[in-house]
Amino acid sequence: MNRIDFVTATLPARKRIALVAHDHCKERLLDWAKRQKEQLAKHELLATGTTGLLLGQRLGLPVECMISGPLGGDQQIGARIAERRIDVLVFFWDPFEPQPHDPDVKALLRVAAVWNIPLAANESSADYLLSSPLLDQAHSLSIPDYGSYLAGRQL
């Protein structure tokens, strides 16, 4: 396997924040988002299906909605992370309930780790993330150098 090199990228001051919640966690995410509305309003919001519709109604903020997670919404979010079109992931997942789309959930968490984006997996980590002074400013981070990776794969 080829070694992966890394390059420096910069997250913008106005972040693109993806919000995802499993069914048993939706109400908790909605309550958290309402408490964080002032901070979230400074950024661009995206979410999977039902979560996005509920967030838009509850917050009165624009939310770009993907399709439902089990129908591929988690994969849509993951693709945008890989395309560097999502900067932060807040994912209230249910550790007690098996999900029919568990492979998609694991893939989403993995791609967030691969692309080194800030990830909050519960209310406490989401509070820490949104209270960080880095959230509202441009911020540098290391990401895989995909061009170098592809060049190394050529025969």
N, C-alpha and C positions, 0 to 999 in steps of 0.2 A: 504494500500500500504506500502511496506517495505521502510524504510529509506535508502537512498543511502549514503554510506560512500565514502570517497575520499582517494586517495593515491597520492604520488608524483611521477611524471614521468619526464624524461628528453628528451627534443627535442635535436637532434644532431646539431652540428655546421653546417654541410651541410644539409640544409633542403630539404624536398620533397614538392615542391610548386605546387599546383593545380591552373590552370588558366582556367576560364570559362567566357564566354561572350554571352549574348543574341545577336541576329542578328543585332539589331540597335546599339549595343555597340561594335561590333567586331573591327571596325576601330579605335575606341578610345583605346581599349585594345592593339591593335597592335602598335599604335603610342606610347603609354605609355611603352610597353615592349621594343620597340626599344630604347627609352631614358634610360631605365633601364637595357639594355643588359649586361653591364659589371657586374652588381650586380647579375642578373639572371643567368649568366654563371657559377657562383660559386655553384649553387644548381642544384638539379634534378628537371626537369620540367615535369608536366603531364597536360593534358588538355582534354576537351571533343572534339569530332570529328573534325568538320570544324575548330574550333578555334585552335586546335593543329596543323593541317596541315598548316594553315596560319602562325602561329607562327614559326613553323620550317622553312618555306620558307623565311619569313621576317627576322628572326634572324640568320639563319644558325646554330642554336643550336639543339641538340637532344631534342625531346619532345615526351614522351610516350602518344599516343592518345587512348582515350576511344572511345566508339561509340558516336554518336550525342546525345545531351542532351534530346531532345524529344523522342528518341528511348531507353533511359535508361542510357545515359552517366552521368547524374546528380546522378543517383542512384549508378552507379559504383564508382564515386568519394566519395559519402557518405559512401559506404561500406568500402572503403579504409581508410577513416577517422576513422570509428568505429574500424577497425582492427589496427589502429595506424600506417598506412602506408602512410599517408599524414600529414604534419606538419603545413602547412600554406595554406589558401584558399584565392585567389584573384578572386572575382566574380563580374564582371561588369554586373549587371542586369538592365533591362529596367523597371523603375517604371511606365512608361506611357503606356506600351503595354501589354495587357493581353496575357499570354502564355498558350498554350494548355496543357502544363505540369506543371502548377502552383503548384499542390500538390507536385511534385518532387522537385521543387525549394524550397518550404517551408521546406520540409523534409531535404534538403541539408543544408540550413541555420540552422535548428534546430540541426542536428547532429554535425555541427561545434561548436555550442554553448555548447551542451552536453559534448563534448570531449575537450572543452576549448582551441581550437586551434586559433591562430591569424587569423582574418578574415577581409579582406578589401572589401567593397561593392561598392567602386567608386574610381576614380582616386586620389582624395585627400587622402583618407585613405590608398590607396596602396602606395602612395609616402611616407607617414609617416611610414608605416610598413617596406618598404624596406630601409628606411634611419635609422632605429633603430639599435643601436649597438648590440642589442640582436640577430639580424638576423644571424650574422656570428659567433655566439658562442653557445655553449651548454646552454640550458636554462631549468630550472625546472618549472613545472606547476602542478596544481592539476587536476586529472582526476577521473572519477567514478571508484570505486573498484568493477569491474564486478564480480569477484570471490566471494566477500563477498555478493553481491546482490543475486547471484544464490544460495549460501548456505542458505541464509535467506528465500528463496522461497520453500525449500524442505519441504515436508509434513511429 
